[in-house]
Amino acid sequence: MQNSEITARLKEASVGIAGAGGLGSNVAMTLARAGVGRLVIVDMDLVEKGNLDRQCFFLDQVGMPKVEALKENIERAVEGVVVDAREVMLDEGSMDEPFRDVDIIVEALDLAETKVRLIEEVLIKLPKTPIVAASGVGGIGGSERVSLRVSGTLYLIEDPHGIPCEEGILTGPKVGLMAHWQANTVMEILLGGSCE
């Protein structure tokens, strides 16, 4: 595939990102820089100073809605990306709704229970839409343990010995590793590459 074809395909692509924290903000920025044309980013949290070590925000954005701050940062970094920033709660029973018109969904949530609910709803309600999720994001090290598991339209980047976000230490390097693996998997799917 020629560079021009890759550029054209990515520009026409749309990716939904559930969560704009450590995983979501890094995935969004990476995909925007790679040339993905439209991002739908859903989160209802505010930027916190204590999260800046692993999230794509700045000190002067503390207190801003994450989706607005991330949109601002992407638009400062890349021309031509459409960022649909939605400051809403993903409610059980309708978690799929913001992502009905995207090509791929990225699960970038903190709580394991919420992750599972989103994945289940997408698999049932949007069976043709791939979802790229991450598990075992917490902790330090363990790069050699991270792997990709594919089951139908679910692509799971996992560290089987990693610690859930709500239970463990979250560090920039480990979170970034998982987020960039998610983004790379999204690119492979969009461009028709093999992820298995």
C-alpha positions in Angstrom: 0.0 0.0 0.0 1.4 3.4 -1.0 1.7 6.3 1.5 -1.0 8.2 -0.4 -3.5 5.4 -0.1 -2.7 5.0 3.6 -3.2 8.8 4.1 -6.5 8.7 2.2 -7.9 5.7 4.1 -7.0 7.2 7.5 -8.5 10.6 6.6 -11.8 9.0 5.8 -11.8 6.9 9.0 -13.6 7.6 12.3 -12.7 6.2 15.7 -14.8 6.4 18.9 -12.9 6.6 22.2 -14.6 5.8 25.5 -12.6 7.7 28.1 -10.1 10.6 27.9 -7.7 9.7 30.7 -4.4 7.9 30.4 -5.4 5.5 27.7 -7.9 7.6 25.9 -5.9 10.8 25.7 -2.8 9.0 24.4 -4.8 7.0 21.9 -6.6 10.1 20.6 -3.4 12.1 20.2 -1.5 9.2 18.5 -4.4 8.5 16.1 -4.8 12.2 15.3 -1.1 12.5 14.5 -1.3 9.4 12.4 -3.9 11.1 10.2 -7.3 9.6 11.4 -9.9 12.1 10.1 -12.5 12.0 12.8 -12.5 11.2 16.6 -15.5 10.9 18.8 -14.3 11.2 22.4 -16.6 10.6 25.3 -15.7 11.4 28.9 -17.3 13.5 31.7 -14.2 14.0 34.0 -12.2 17.1 34.6 -8.4 17.4 34.2 -6.6 16.8 37.5 -3.1 17.8 38.3 -2.3 14.4 39.8 -2.9 12.7 36.4 -0.6 14.9 34.3 2.2 12.3 34.6 0.3 10.0 32.2 -2.4 12.0 30.4 -2.1 14.4 27.4 -3.0 17.6 29.2 -1.1 20.6 30.6 -1.0 22.5 33.9 -3.1 25.4 32.6 -5.9 22.9 31.7 -6.4 21.6 35.2 -10.1 21.9 36.0 -11.2 21.9 32.4 -13.4 19.1 31.0 -11.1 16.4 29.6 -12.8 16.2 26.3 -12.6 19.9 25.7 -8.9 20.1 26.8 -8.1 17.1 24.6 -9.9 18.6 21.6 -7.9 21.8 22.1 -4.6 19.9 22.3 -5.3 17.8 19.2 -6.3 20.9 17.2 -3.0 22.6 18.3 -1.0 19.6 17.2 -2.7 18.5 13.9 -4.6 20.2 11.1 -7.8 18.9 9.7 -8.9 16.4 12.4 -12.5 16.6 13.3 -12.8 16.1 17.1 -16.4 15.4 18.3 -15.9 16.0 22.1 -18.9 14.7 24.2 -18.9 15.5 27.8 -21.4 12.9 28.8 -21.8 9.9 31.1 -21.8 6.5 29.4 -25.0 5.0 30.9 -25.7 1.3 31.1 -28.1 0.3 28.4 -27.0 3.0 26.0 -23.2 3.0 26.1 -23.1 2.2 22.4 -25.1 5.3 21.3 -22.2 7.8 20.9 -20.3 5.4 18.8 -23.0 4.2 16.3 -21.4 5.9 13.3 -17.7 5.2 13.9 -15.5 2.5 12.2 -13.8 1.3 15.4 -14.3 1.9 19.1 -11.5 2.1 21.7 -12.3 1.2 25.3 -10.2 3.4 27.5 -12.1 3.4 30.8 -10.8 3.0 34.3 -13.1 0.7 36.2 -13.2 -3.0 35.2 -16.9 -3.3 35.7 -17.5 -0.3 33.3 -15.1 -1.7 30.8 -17.0 -5.0 30.7 -20.4 -3.4 30.4 -19.2 -1.2 27.4 -17.6 -4.2 25.7 -20.7 -6.4 26.2 -23.1 -3.6 24.9 -20.9 -3.0 21.8 -20.6 -6.7 21.0 -24.4 -7.1 21.2 -25.6 -3.9 19.7 -22.9 -3.1 17.2 -21.7 -6.6 16.2 -19.9 -5.4 13.1 -17.9 -2.7 14.8 -14.5 -3.7 16.1 -13.7 -2.7 19.7 -10.1 -2.4 21.0 -9.8 -2.8 24.8 -7.0 -2.9 27.3 -6.6 -4.9 30.6 -4.0 -4.9 33.2 -2.9 -1.3 32.7 -1.6 -0.8 36.3 1.8 -1.6 37.7 5.3 -1.1 36.6 7.3 -3.1 34.0 6.0 -6.4 32.4 6.4 -5.2 28.8 7.2 -8.7 27.8 3.9 -10.0 29.1 1.7 -7.7 27.1 -0.1 -9.4 24.2 -3.0 -9.1 21.8 -5.9 -11.5 22.0 -8.6 -11.4 19.3 -12.1 -12.9 19.6 -14.4 -12.0 16.8 -14.6 -8.2 16.8 -13.0 -7.8 20.2 -9.3 -7.0 20.3 -7.9 -7.1 23.8 -4.5 -5.7 24.7 -3.7 -7.3 28.0 -1.1 -7.8 30.6 -2.4 -10.9 32.4 -0.3 -10.1 35.5 -1.0 -6.4 35.4 -3.1 -4.6 38.0 -6.5 -3.1 37.3 -6.5 0.7 37.1 -8.6 1.1 40.3 -6.2 -1.1 42.4 -2.7 -0.3 41.3 0.0 2.2 40.6 -0.5 4.0 37.2 2.6 5.2 35.5 3.2 7.0 32.3 5.4 4.3 30.6 3.0 1.4 31.3 -0.2 3.4 30.4 1.6 4.8 27.3 2.6 1.3 26.2 -0.9 0.0 26.5 -2.4 3.0 24.8 0.0 3.0 21.9 -0.6 -0.8 21.4 -4.3 0.0 21.2 -3.7 2.8 18.7 -1.4 0.5 16.6 -4.1 -2.2 16.6 -6.7 0.4 15.4 -4.3 1.3 12.6 -3.9 -2.3 11.6 -7.7 -2.8 11.5 -8.3 0.4 9.5 -5.7 -0.4 7.0 -6.6 -4.1 6.6 -3.5 -5.5 8.2 -3.5 -8.7 10.2 -3.7 -8.4 14.0 -3.6 -12.1 14.7 
